[in-house]
Amino acid sequence: MSLIRLTMAQALVKFLNAQYVEFDGQQQRFIKGIFTIFGHGNVLGLGQALEDNAGELEVYQSRNEQGMANAAMAFAKQKHRKQIMACTSSVGPGSANMVTSAATATANNIPLLLLPGDVFATRQPDPVLQQIEQTHDLSISTNDAFRPVSKYWDRVSRPEQLMSAMLNAMRVLTNPADTGAVTIALPQDVQGEAWDYPESFFEKRIHRIERRPPSPESIMDAVRLIQSKKKPLLIFGGGVRYSEAADTFIKFAEKFYIPIGETQAGKSGLESNHPLNLGGLGVTGNSAANSIAKESDLVIGVGTRFTDFTTASKQLFGSADILTINISEFHASKLDAVKVVSDAKLGLEAIADGLESYRSSYEDEIEKAQEGWKMELDRLSNVAFGGNFTPEIAGHLDDQLIEYKETLGTELTQTSVIGILNEIVDHESVIVGAAGSLPGDLQRMWKSKSRNSYHMEYGYSCMGYEIAGALGVKMAEPNREVYAMTGDGSYLMLHSELITSLQEGRKINVVLFDNSGFGCINNLQMENGMGSFGTEFRKRNPHTGKLDGDLMAIDFAKAAEGYGAKTYSVRTKEELIAAVTDAKQQTVSTLIDIKVLPKTMTHGYDSWWHVGVAEVSEKESIKKAYEDKETNLEKARAY
C-alpha cells in the first residue's frame, strides 16, 4: 500500500479536490470552493493547508459565518444540488454562527458542508480560548449544537478518523433523498497532526447521483387512483427542479390536461405563462391555484414536502385523495398518501405509460380561475395610497399610514413596486428571497419568464438569507443578473456578504423594501386580534416607557454607499424605474433603498394558516381570533 504523510487538514484539502459527481452521464467536480473566516481554531491547521496547496479549490474570504454558509447553501440550491461550496470557521462563536445555516440547509434538503474548528482533543490547554466547559461532560463543545440540525455529524479526534468521516460526509451530501447539512468538527490540534494516509484515499472518486426507479406495484396503485378521479391537481415541488424533470412534468400535465400549482421551491421550474400553470399554491398562493385546489378530487404532489404553507395547514385540499412522487420515502408518506417512491422524472414517465388515454374532466374552470387572478393581479400592481388597500388589514389604519407617509416620504405601495419590478427586470435575471411578507407577494405576483429565475428559501424562512443567497446564486450563475429582494428587517439582521460581493467583483442588486418594521409579523398579530406591539421600528417613548414613539427613518442607501456599492433612494415610481434602469449598467453591486407603506401587501385568497392563538383573553378581538382558529381547525386534516 502506497502511503503519503500529511497533516489531517492537508489530507482533507487533498480529499475535497478529488470528489466528483455524475448525473445523467455528466461529471463535474463536486466541491468548487471553500468560504473561510479564519480564527485561532482553524487558521494554523486548515488555513495552512489551503495556503500550502488548495489545489483547484477556490478560497473565499467572508464577513459573517452565517452569511457565508447561507451563500454556500444558495450556490448548491441554484446548482440543483450537483455542486457545493464548503465552509470553515473558528471554534466557539464562529462555529455557533453557522448553526442557523445548518438548520436551514437541513430543512430544505440542500447539501452544505461545514468544517468548524473545535477544542483540543488532547484537552491539554483546557479551557482554550472560546471553549465552553460543561461540568457534567467535558467532551461537549459548541459544535455539539450542530447535532440536531445536521444530517450527518462527526468529530475527527484522531487524524486517521478523517477517512471514515469524509466518506460518510460524501454519502449524505450526494444523497438526494436525505441530504442537508453535514458537520465535521475539526479539533485544532488534530488539524495539524500528521499521519500516513493511503494514497488510494485521494484518488478521483465519482459519486453517482442515480435516478431511483419506481416499483411496478406503486405505479399500478398510482394509475388506478388517477383513473378513478376527474379533477386532479399537480403540484410542482422543488424536487422536480433538483431532478431536472421540468420537461417531463410539463409533458405529463399537457397529455392528461391537469392544472399545476407551484410551491415556493418549485416556482420558475416552468414558466408562469404556461396555459396549465395556476401559480403559487397555499398560504402564499393565489386565488386561481387555491380555488382549483379546493375543488380537486386528487392532489398529485411531485417533489414537495407538503409544508403547512403548501397545504394551508392541511385545510386546502378538503377531502381530496393524495398521491405523492418523491425520492424520499419520508416525504412521500405524508398526508396518508398513495406513494410512489422514485425520482420525479422516472416516476412521472412510468405513470404516464400506464395512464394511456386518460384525460381529466376539466372544461373551462382552469381558464376562468386564471382570468380571475389576472384581474386581481392587475389591481395589486396598481394599488395606490388612499385607494384600494386590502380592507381586511388596512381599513382602520388611515392615521398610521399617514404617519408612515410623512416619516418615510413615500406613497409607494409594496404590491405596486413588485408589479413595476416584474416588468422592468430582465427576464433571465434571478430574484432571491427568504422571509417576511415578500415571499407571499412574490409567489403570488411574480411572473417567472425564464427557468430557474426564482430562488426562494422558504423551507426555514431564514431572515438574513437574501443577500448572502444572492451572492451564492451569482457565484453559481455569473452571467445572470441577480436581485436580492429583502425587507428592512432581514437586511438589518444580516447583510455582511454585500461587502464580500464587492470584494470579489460579483455584482448583486439589493432591492430593499423599507417599511420601518417587521411588517409581516405586524400583520399577523393585528389580524389575530392584537394591537401593534414590538414589530414596528419605533423609538422608545420617554413619556410611556414603551416602544411607541416616533418611527425610525434609516438612510440605507447612504450606509451602503460607504461600503462601495452604487446606491439609489426611491420614493416614487419614476425614481424606481430610473434606479433599476441605471443599476443594470453598473459593474459593482447596487442597493436600491425603496421606501414603501405598510399594510400594502397581498393577503388571503382562500387559505388559512394555523398559528397559536390565546385561548383566554379579555379582548373581544382575541376571543374572535381564537374562535376562527378553532372553526378552521375542524375543517383541516388531522394527519
C-alpha positions as CSV (number, residue, x, y, z in Angstrom):
1,M,0.0,0.0,0.0
2,S,1.4,3.4,-1.0
3,L,1.3,6.0,1.8
4,I,1.6,9.7,1.9
5,R,2.4,11.7,5.1
6,L,0.1,14.7,5.6
7,T,-1.5,16.6,8.3
8,M,-5.1,15.9,8.8
9,A,-6.0,19.3,7.4
10,Q,-3.8,18.8,4.3
11,A,-5.4,15.4,3.8
12,L,-8.8,17.0,4.0
13,V,-8.0,19.6,1.3
14,K,-6.5,16.9,-0.9
15,F,-9.6,14.7,-0.5
16,L,-12.0,17.5,-1.3
17,N,-10.2,18.2,-4.5
18,A,-10.7,14.6,-5.7
19,Q,-14.5,14.4,-5.3
20,Y,-16.7,14.4,-8.4
21,V,-20.4,13.8,-9.1
22,E,-22.0,12.2,-12.1
23,F,-25.7,12.8,-13.1
24,D,-27.2,11.6,-16.3
25,G,-23.7,10.7,-17.6
26,Q,-22.3,14.2,-16.9
27,Q,-19.4,14.6,-14.5
28,Q,-18.2,17.6,-12.6
29,R,-16.1,18.5,-9.6
30,F,-18.4,18.4,-6.6
31,I,-16.7,20.9,-4.3
32,K,-16.0,24.1,-6.2
33,G,-14.5,26.1,-3.3
34,I,-14.5,27.0,0.3
35,F,-15.7,30.0,2.2
36,T,-13.4,30.9,5.1
37,I,-13.4,33.1,8.2
38,F,-10.1,32.3,10.0
39,G,-9.6,32.3,13.7
40,H,-7.3,30.5,16.1
41,G,-9.4,27.4,15.8
42,N,-8.7,26.8,12.1
43,V,-6.1,29.2,10.7
44,L,-3.0,27.2,11.5
45,G,-4.5,23.9,10.5
46,L,-6.9,24.1,7.7
47,G,-5.8,27.6,6.8
48,Q,-2.2,26.4,6.5
49,A,-3.3,23.5,4.3
50,L,-5.2,25.9,2.0
51,E,-2.2,28.3,1.8
52,D,0.2,25.5,1.1
53,N,-1.8,23.8,-1.6
54,A,-5.5,24.5,-2.2
55,G,-5.5,22.5,-5.4
56,E,-8.4,23.5,-7.5
57,L,-10.5,24.8,-4.6
58,E,-11.4,28.4,-4.9
59,V,-10.9,30.1,-1.5
60,Y,-13.2,33.0,-0.5
61,Q,-12.9,35.3,2.5
62,S,-16.3,36.1,4.1
63,R,-17.6,38.5,6.7
64,N,-20.0,36.5,8.8
65,E,-20.1,32.8,9.3
66,Q,-23.9,32.5,8.9
67,G,-23.7,34.7,5.8
68,M,-21.0,32.5,4.2
69,A,-22.9,29.3,4.9
70,N,-26.1,30.9,3.5
71,A,-24.2,31.8,0.4
72,A,-22.9,28.2,0.1
73,M,-26.4,26.9,0.5
74,A,-27.7,29.2,-2.2
75,F,-24.9,28.1,-4.5
76,A,-25.8,24.5,-4.1
77,K,-29.5,25.1,-4.5
78,Q,-29.0,27.1,-7.7
79,K,-26.8,24.3,-8.9
80,H,-29.6,21.8,-8.3
81,R,-27.5,20.1,-5.6
82,K,-24.9,18.9,-8.1
83,Q,-22.1,21.1,-6.8
84,I,-21.3,22.7,-3.5
85,M,-19.1,25.1,-1.5
86,A,-17.6,24.1,1.8
87,C,-17.4,26.5,4.8
88,T,-14.8,26.7,7.6
89,S,-14.9,28.7,10.8
90,S,-13.0,29.0,14.0
91,V,-14.1,27.4,17.3
92,G,-16.7,28.9,19.6
93,P,-18.7,31.9,18.3
94,G,-17.6,31.4,14.7
95,S,-19.0,27.9,14.6
96,A,-22.1,28.8,16.6
97,N,-22.9,31.4,13.9
98,M,-23.3,28.6,11.4
99,V,-25.9,26.6,13.4
100,T,-28.8,28.6,11.9
101,S,-27.5,27.9,8.4
102,A,-27.2,24.2,9.1
103,A,-30.8,24.1,10.2
104,T,-31.8,26.0,7.1
105,A,-30.0,23.6,4.8
106,T,-31.3,20.5,6.5
107,A,-34.9,21.8,6.5
108,N,-34.6,22.5,2.7
109,N,-32.6,19.3,1.9
110,I,-29.7,21.3,0.5
111,P,-26.2,19.8,0.8
112,L,-24.0,22.0,3.0
113,L,-20.5,21.0,4.2
114,L,-19.5,22.7,7.4
115,L,-15.9,22.4,8.8
116,P,-15.8,24.2,12.1
117,G,-12.7,24.3,14.3
118,D,-13.1,22.6,17.6
119,V,-11.4,22.5,21.1
120,F,-8.3,20.5,21.7
121,A,-8.7,16.7,21.5
122,T,-5.8,16.4,24.0
123,R,-7.5,18.8,26.4
124,Q,-4.0,20.0,27.4
125,P,-4.8,23.7,27.3
126,D,-8.4,23.4,28.6
127,P,-10.2,25.7,28.7
128,V,-8.8,27.0,25.5
129,L,-10.0,30.4,24.2
130,Q,-13.7,30.3,23.3
131,Q,-14.2,26.9,24.9
132,I,-17.5,26.1,26.7
133,E,-16.9,24.0,29.8
134,Q,-19.8,21.7,30.8
135,T,-19.1,20.4,34.2
136,H,-21.1,17.2,33.7
137,D,-19.4,16.3,30.3
138,L,-16.0,17.7,29.2
139,S,-16.4,16.2,25.8
140,I,-19.1,18.7,24.8
141,S,-18.1,21.8,22.8
142,T,-20.0,24.4,20.8
143,N,-20.1,22.1,17.9
144,D,-22.4,19.6,19.6
145,A,-25.1,22.2,18.9
146,F,-24.9,21.1,15.3
147,R,-26.1,17.6,16.1
148,P,-29.9,18.2,15.9
149,V,-29.6,20.3,12.8
150,S,-27.2,18.2,10.7
151,K,-28.0,15.2,8.5
152,Y,-24.6,13.8,9.4
153,W,-22.3,14.9,12.3
154,D,-18.8,13.8,13.2
155,R,-15.7,14.9,15.2
156,V,-12.3,14.0,13.9
157,S,-10.4,13.3,17.2
158,R,-7.6,11.4,15.5
159,P,-6.1,12.2,12.1
160,E,-6.9,8.7,10.7
161,Q,-10.6,9.2,11.6
162,L,-10.8,11.7,8.7
163,M,-11.2,8.9,6.2
164,S,-14.4,7.4,7.6
165,A,-15.8,10.8,8.5
166,M,-15.4,12.2,5.0
167,L,-16.6,9.1,3.2
168,N,-19.8,9.3,5.3
169,A,-20.0,13.0,4.7
170,M,-19.9,12.5,0.9
171,R,-22.5,9.7,1.3
172,V,-25.0,12.2,2.8
173,L,-24.1,15.2,0.7
174,T,-24.8,13.3,-2.6
175,N,-27.9,11.5,-1.4
176,P,-30.9,13.3,-3.0
177,A,-33.4,11.5,-0.7
178,D,-31.8,12.6,2.6
179,T,-29.3,15.4,2.1
180,G,-28.8,18.5,4.2
181,A,-26.1,20.0,6.5
182,V,-23.0,17.8,7.2
183,T,-20.8,19.0,10.1
184,I,-17.3,17.7,10.5
185,A,-15.8,19.2,13.7
186,L,-12.1,19.6,13.5
187,P,-10.2,19.9,16.8
188,Q,-7.5,22.5,16.3
189,D,-4.6,20.3,17.5
190,V,-5.6,17.4,15.3
191,Q,-5.8,19.6,12.2
192,G,-2.0,19.9,12.4
193,E,-1.2,16.3,13.4
194,A,0.3,14.1,10.7
195,W,-0.5,10.5,9.7
196,D,0.5,8.2,6.9
197,Y,-2.6,8.2,4.7
198,P,-3.1,5.6,1.9
199,E,-2.8,7.3,-1.5
200,S,-6.0,5.5,-2.6
201,F,-7.9,7.8,-0.3
202,F,-7.1,10.7,-2.6
203,E,-7.8,9.1,-5.9
204,K,-10.6,10.6,-8.1
205,R,-13.9,9.4,-6.5
206,I,-17.1,9.6,-8.6
207,H,-20.3,9.8,-6.6
208,R,-23.2,8.9,-8.9
209,I,-26.5,10.7,-8.2
210,E,-28.7,8.0,-9.6
211,R,-32.4,8.2,-10.6
212,R,-34.3,5.8,-8.4
213,P,-36.9,3.9,-10.5
214,P,-40.4,3.4,-9.0
215,S,-41.6,-0.1,-8.2
216,P,-44.2,-1.6,-10.6
217,E,-46.6,-2.1,-7.8
218,S,-46.6,1.6,-6.8
219,I,-47.1,2.6,-10.4
220,M,-50.2,0.3,-10.6
221,D,-51.6,1.9,-7.5
222,A,-51.0,5.4,-8.8
223,V,-52.5,4.7,-12.2
224,R,-55.7,3.1,-10.7
225,L,-56.1,6.1,-8.4
226,I,-55.7,8.7,-11.1
227,Q,-58.1,6.9,-13.4
228,S,-60.7,6.9,-10.7
229,K,-60.6,10.7,-10.5
230,K,-62.0,13.5,-12.6
231,K,-60.3,16.7,-11.4
232,P,-56.7,16.1,-10.3
233,L,-54.2,18.8,-9.5
234,L,-50.4,18.6,-9.9
235,I,-48.0,20.2,-7.5
236,F,-44.7,21.3,-8.9
237,G,-42.3,21.0,-6.0
238,G,-38.6,21.7,-5.5
239,G,-37.7,18.1,-6.1
240,V,-38.8,18.5,-9.8
241,R,-36.2,21.2,-10.2
242,Y,-33.5,19.1,-8.5
243,S,-34.4,16.1,-10.6
244,E,-34.2,18.4,-13.7
245,A,-37.5,16.9,-14.7
246,A,-39.4,20.0,-15.7
247,D,-39.9,19.0,-19.3
248,T,-41.2,15.6,-18.3
249,F,-43.6,17.2,-15.7
250,I,-45.0,19.6,-18.3
251,K,-45.4,16.9,-20.9
252,F,-47.4,14.9,-18.3
253,A,-49.6,17.8,-17.4
254,E,-50.3,18.6,-21.1
255,K,-51.0,15.0,-22.1
256,F,-53.6,14.4,-19.4
257,Y,-54.8,18.1,-19.1
258,I,-54.0,18.5,-15.4
259,P,-53.6,22.0,-13.9
260,I,-50.4,22.9,-12.0
261,G,-49.8,24.6,-8.7
262,E,-46.3,25.7,-7.6
263,T,-44.6,25.6,-4.3
264,Q,-42.0,28.2,-3.3
265,A,-39.2,25.8,-4.1
266,G,-40.8,24.8,-7.4
267,K,-41.6,28.2,-8.8
268,S,-39.8,29.0,-12.0
269,G,-39.2,25.4,-12.7
270,L,-41.6,26.1,-15.6
271,E,-42.6,29.5,-17.0
272,S,-45.5,31.3,-15.3
273,N,-47.3,31.8,-18.6
274,H,-47.8,28.1,-19.3
275,P,-51.6,27.5,-20.0
276,L,-51.9,25.0,-17.2
277,N,-49.8,26.8,-14.6
278,L,-52.1,28.3,-12.0
279,G,-49.2,29.8,-10.0
280,G,-48.4,29.7,-6.3
281,L,-50.4,27.4,-4.0
282,G,-51.3,27.5,-0.4
283,V,-51.0,30.2,2.3
284,T,-48.8,32.3,0.0
285,G,-50.7,31.1,-3.1
286,N,-53.1,33.0,-5.4
287,S,-56.9,32.7,-6.0
288,A,-56.5,30.6,-9.1
289,A,-54.4,27.8,-7.6
290,N,-56.3,27.8,-4.3
291,S,-59.7,27.7,-5.8
292,I,-58.9,24.8,-8.1
293,A,-57.2,23.0,-5.2
294,K,-60.3,23.2,-3.1
295,E,-62.4,21.6,-5.8
296,S,-59.9,18.9,-6.9
297,D,-60.6,15.3,-6.1
298,L,-56.9,14.2,-6.2
299,V,-53.7,16.1,-5.4
300,I,-50.6,14.8,-7.0
301,G,-47.6,16.2,-5.2
302,V,-44.3,15.8,-7.1
303,G,-41.1,16.6,-5.2
304,T,-42.8,18.5,-2.4
305,R,-42.5,18.3,1.4
306,F,-46.1,19.4,1.9
307,T,-45.3,22.2,4.4
308,D,-48.1,23.9,6.2
309,F,-47.8,26.8,3.7
310,T,-48.4,24.5,0.7
311,T,-51.3,22.7,2.3
312,A,-52.7,25.8,4.1
313,S,-52.2,23.9,7.4
314,K,-53.8,20.8,5.8
315,Q,-57.1,22.5,5.1
316,L,-56.7,23.4,1.4
317,F,-57.3,20.1,-0.2
318,G,-60.5,19.2,1.5
319,S,-61.4,15.6,1.1
320,A,-59.2,15.0,-2.0
321,D,-57.1,11.9,-2.1
322,I,-53.3,12.4,-2.1
323,L,-50.7,10.9,-4.5
324,T,-47.0,11.6,-4.0
325,I,-44.0,11.1,-6.2
326,N,-40.9,11.7,-4.1
327,I,-37.3,10.4,-3.9
328,S,-37.7,10.4,-0.1
329,E,-39.9,7.8,1.4
330,F,-40.4,10.1,4.5
331,H,-41.8,12.9,2.4
332,A,-43.7,10.5,0.1
333,S,-45.6,9.1,3.1
334,K,-47.1,12.3,4.3
335,L,-50.8,13.0,4.4
336,D,-51.6,9.3,4.3
337,A,-50.8,9.4,0.6
338,V,-50.7,6.7,-2.0
339,K,-46.9,6.9,-2.6
340,V,-44.5,6.4,-5.5
341,V,-41.0,6.5,-4.0
342,S,-38.8,7.4,-7.0
343,D,-37.0,10.0,-9.0
344,A,-39.5,12.6,-10.2
345,K,-38.7,12.1,-13.9
346,L,-38.9,8.3,-13.8
347,G,-42.0,8.3,-11.7
348,L,-43.9,10.6,-14.0
349,E,-42.8,8.7,-17.1
350,A,-43.9,5.4,-15.6
351,I,-47.3,6.7,-14.6
352,A,-47.8,8.3,-18.0
353,D,-47.2,5.0,-19.7
354,G,-49.8,3.3,-17.5
355,L,-52.5,6.0,-17.9
356,E,-52.5,5.8,-21.7
357,S,-55.6,7.7,-22.9
358,Y,-56.7,9.2,-19.6
359,R,-57.8,12.8,-19.6
360,S,-59.2,14.9,-16.8
361,S,-62.7,16.3,-16.8
362,Y,-61.9,20.0,-16.6
363,E,-63.7,22.2,-19.0
364,D,-63.3,25.9,-18.7
365,E,-62.5,26.0,-14.9
366,I,-58.8,26.5,-15.4
367,E,-59.2,29.4,-17.8
368,K,-61.8,31.1,-15.6
369,A,-59.6,30.8,-12.5
370,Q,-56.6,32.2,-14.4
371,E,-58.7,35.1,-15.7
372,G,-59.9,36.0,-12.3
373,W,-56.4,36.0,-10.9
374,K,-55.2,38.2,-13.8
375,M,-57.8,40.8,-12.9
376,E,-56.7,40.7,-9.2
377,L,-53.0,40.9,-10.2
378,D,-53.7,44.0,-12.3
379,R,-55.4,45.5,-9.2
380,L,-52.5,44.7,-7.0
381,S,-50.0,46.1,-9.4
382,N,-51.9,49.4,-9.4
383,V,-52.6,49.8,-5.6
384,A,-52.2,53.4,-4.7
385,F,-52.1,55.4,-1.4
386,G,-55.6,56.3,-0.3
387,G,-57.1,53.9,-2.8
388,N,-57.6,50.2,-2.9
389,F,-55.8,48.8,0.1
390,T,-56.8,45.3,1.2
391,P,-59.7,46.1,3.6
392,E,-59.1,43.2,5.9
393,I,-55.9,44.7,7.1
394,A,-55.9,48.4,6.4
395,G,-59.5,49.6,6.8
396,H,-58.9,51.2,10.2
397,L,-55.3,52.3,9.7
398,D,-55.6,55.6,7.8
399,D,-53.8,57.6,10.6
400,Q,-51.0,55.1,10.8
401,L,-50.5,55.2,7.0
402,I,-50.4,58.9,7.0
403,E,-47.7,58.8,9.7
404,Y,-45.6,56.4,7.6
405,K,-46.1,58.5,4.5
406,E,-44.8,61.6,6.3
407,T,-41.9,59.9,8.0
408,L,-40.7,57.8,5.0
409,G,-41.6,60.5,2.5
410,T,-43.3,58.0,0.2
411,E,-46.7,56.9,-1.3
412,L,-45.3,53.7,-2.8
413,T,-47.1,50.5,-2.1
414,Q,-45.4,47.2,-1.9
415,T,-47.5,45.4,-4.5
416,S,-47.2,48.2,-7.0
417,V,-43.4,48.2,-6.6
418,I,-43.4,44.4,-7.3
419,G,-45.5,45.0,-10.4
420,I,-43.1,47.5,-11.7
421,L,-40.0,45.4,-11.0
422,N,-41.6,42.4,-12.7
423,E,-42.0,44.5,-15.8
424,I,-38.5,46.1,-16.0
425,V,-36.2,43.4,-14.5
426,D,-34.7,41.4,-17.4
427,H,-36.4,38.0,-18.0
428,E,-33.2,36.0,-17.5
429,S,-32.5,37.6,-14.1
430,V,-32.7,35.6,-10.9
431,I,-34.6,37.0,-7.8
432,V,-33.7,35.8,-4.4
433,G,-35.9,35.9,-1.2
434,A,-36.5,34.2,2.1
435,A,-38.6,35.8,4.8
436,G,-41.2,38.4,5.8
437,S,-44.1,39.4,3.6
438,L,-42.1,39.4,0.3
439,P,-42.2,35.6,-0.2
440,G,-46.0,35.7,-0.2
441,D,-46.2,38.7,-2.5
442,L,-43.6,37.3,-4.9
443,Q,-45.1,33.8,-5.1
444,R,-48.4,35.3,-5.9
445,M,-47.4,38.2,-8.1
446,W,-44.0,37.4,-9.8
447,K,-44.3,36.1,-13.3
448,S,-41.3,33.9,-14.0
449,K,-40.5,34.3,-17.6
450,S,-37.5,32.0,-17.7
451,R,-36.5,28.8,-16.0
452,N,-34.8,28.8,-12.6
453,S,-35.1,32.5,-12.2
454,Y,-37.0,32.4,-8.8
455,H,-34.8,31.4,-5.8
456,M,-36.8,31.4,-2.6
457,E,-35.6,29.9,0.7
458,Y,-38.9,29.2,2.4
459,G,-38.4,25.8,3.9
460,Y,-37.0,27.5,7.0
461,S,-37.9,31.1,6.2
462,C,-34.4,32.3,7.4
463,M,-34.2,36.1,7.8
464,G,-30.9,37.3,6.5
465,Y,-30.6,34.7,3.8
466,E,-31.4,37.1,1.0
467,I,-28.2,39.0,0.4
468,A,-25.8,36.1,1.1
469,G,-28.1,33.9,-1.0
470,A,-27.8,36.4,-3.9
471,L,-24.1,36.2,-3.7
472,G,-24.2,32.3,-3.8
473,V,-26.6,32.5,-6.8
474,K,-24.3,34.9,-8.6
475,M,-21.3,32.6,-8.0
476,A,-23.4,29.7,-9.4
477,E,-24.6,31.7,-12.4
478,P,-22.1,34.5,-13.1
479,N,-23.7,35.6,-16.4
480,R,-27.2,36.3,-14.9
481,E,-28.2,39.5,-13.1
482,V,-29.2,38.6,-9.5
483,Y,-31.6,40.6,-7.3
484,A,-31.9,40.1,-3.5
485,M,-35.5,41.0,-2.6
486,T,-35.4,41.9,1.1
487,G,-37.2,43.8,3.7
488,D,-35.5,46.2,6.1
489,G,-35.9,43.7,9.0
490,S,-33.9,41.0,7.1
491,Y,-31.4,43.5,5.9
492,L,-30.6,44.7,9.3
493,M,-30.2,41.1,10.6
494,L,-27.5,40.1,8.0
495,H,-26.2,42.0,5.0
496,S,-22.4,41.5,5.5
497,E,-21.9,39.5,2.4
498,L,-22.7,42.6,0.3
499,I,-19.1,43.5,1.2
500,T,-17.9,40.1,0.0
501,S,-19.7,40.6,-3.3
502,L,-17.8,43.9,-3.7
503,Q,-14.5,42.3,-2.8
504,E,-15.0,39.5,-5.3
505,G,-16.4,41.7,-8.1
506,R,-19.6,39.5,-8.0
507,K,-22.3,42.1,-8.8
508,I,-25.6,41.6,-7.0
509,N,-28.5,44.0,-6.8
510,V,-30.1,44.5,-3.4
511,V,-33.8,45.6,-3.7
512,L,-34.6,46.8,-0.2
513,F,-38.3,47.3,0.8
514,D,-38.2,49.6,3.8
515,N,-41.5,49.9,5.8
516,S,-39.7,50.6,9.1
517,G,-40.7,47.4,10.8
518,F,-41.3,43.7,10.8
519,G,-44.3,44.2,8.6
520,C,-45.2,40.6,8.1
521,I,-45.5,39.8,11.8
522,N,-47.2,43.1,12.4
523,N,-49.9,42.0,10.0
524,L,-50.1,38.6,11.7
525,Q,-50.6,39.9,15.2
526,M,-53.1,42.5,14.1
527,E,-55.1,40.0,12.0
528,N,-55.4,37.8,15.1
529,G,-56.7,40.4,17.5
530,M,-53.6,42.0,18.9
531,G,-52.5,45.6,18.6
532,S,-49.2,46.7,17.0
533,F,-46.8,45.5,19.7
534,G,-43.0,45.3,19.3
535,T,-43.0,44.9,15.5
536,E,-42.6,48.5,14.3
537,F,-39.3,50.2,14.3
538,R,-40.1,53.0,16.8
539,K,-38.0,54.9,19.3
540,R,-38.7,54.3,23.0
541,N,-41.2,56.9,24.2
542,P,-39.9,58.8,27.2
543,H,-43.4,59.5,28.4
544,T,-44.8,56.0,28.2
545,G,-41.5,54.0,28.6
546,K,-42.7,51.8,25.6
547,L,-41.6,51.4,22.0
548,D,-44.5,53.6,20.8
549,G,-42.5,56.7,20.0
550,D,-41.5,58.2,16.6
551,L,-40.9,55.9,13.7
552,M,-37.2,55.4,12.8
553,A,-36.2,56.7,9.4
554,I,-33.0,54.9,8.2
555,D,-30.9,56.0,5.2
556,F,-29.9,52.6,4.0
557,A,-28.6,54.0,0.7
558,K,-26.1,56.2,2.5
559,A,-24.7,53.4,4.6
560,A,-24.3,51.0,1.6
561,E,-22.6,53.8,-0.3
562,G,-19.9,53.8,2.3
563,Y,-19.3,50.1,1.6
564,G,-18.6,51.0,-2.1
565,A,-21.9,49.9,-3.6
566,K,-23.8,52.1,-6.1
567,T,-26.9,53.2,-4.3
568,Y,-30.3,54.7,-5.0
569,S,-33.0,56.3,-2.9
570,V,-36.5,55.6,-4.2
571,R,-39.8,57.2,-3.1
572,T,-41.7,57.4,-6.5
573,K,-42.4,55.1,-9.4
574,E,-40.3,57.4,-11.6
575,E,-37.3,57.1,-9.3
576,L,-37.8,53.3,-9.1
577,I,-37.7,52.9,-12.9
578,A,-34.7,55.1,-13.2
579,A,-32.8,53.3,-10.4
580,V,-33.4,49.8,-11.9
581,T,-32.5,51.0,-15.4
582,D,-29.3,52.6,-14.2
583,A,-28.4,49.6,-11.9
584,K,-28.4,47.4,-15.0
585,Q,-25.5,49.4,-16.3
586,Q,-23.3,49.1,-13.2
587,T,-20.5,46.7,-12.7
588,V,-20.4,46.9,-8.9
589,S,-23.1,45.7,-6.5
590,T,-26.0,48.0,-6.1
591,L,-28.6,48.8,-3.4
592,I,-32.0,50.3,-4.2
593,D,-33.5,51.8,-1.0
594,I,-37.2,51.8,-1.6
595,K,-39.5,53.4,1.0
596,V,-42.9,51.6,1.0
597,L,-46.0,52.0,3.0
598,P,-47.0,49.2,5.4
599,K,-50.2,47.2,5.0
600,T,-49.9,47.2,1.2
601,M,-49.1,43.6,0.8
602,T,-51.1,40.8,-0.7
603,H,-53.5,38.9,1.6
604,G,-55.6,35.7,1.9
605,Y,-57.0,34.1,-1.2
606,D,-59.0,31.2,0.3
607,S,-56.1,30.0,2.5
608,W,-55.7,29.5,6.3
609,W,-52.5,29.3,8.4
610,H,-52.7,27.6,11.7
611,V,-50.9,29.7,14.3
612,G,-51.1,29.7,18.1
613,V,-53.8,32.0,19.4
614,A,-54.5,32.7,23.0
615,E,-57.5,30.7,24.3
616,V,-58.1,33.2,27.2
617,S,-58.1,37.0,26.9
618,E,-60.2,40.0,28.0
619,K,-60.0,41.4,24.4
620,E,-63.0,40.5,22.2
621,S,-60.8,40.6,19.1
622,I,-58.6,37.9,20.6
623,K,-61.6,35.8,21.5
624,K,-62.9,36.0,18.0
625,A,-59.5,35.1,16.5
626,Y,-59.4,32.0,18.7
627,E,-63.0,31.0,17.6
628,D,-62.0,31.5,14.0
629,K,-58.9,29.3,14.5
630,E,-61.0,26.5,16.1
631,T,-63.5,26.7,13.2
632,N,-60.8,26.4,10.6
633,L,-59.1,23.6,12.5
634,E,-62.3,21.5,12.4
635,K,-62.0,21.6,8.6
636,A,-58.4,20.6,8.4
637,R,-56.9,17.1,8.1
638,A,-55.6,15.6,11.3
639,Y,-52.6,13.8,9.8
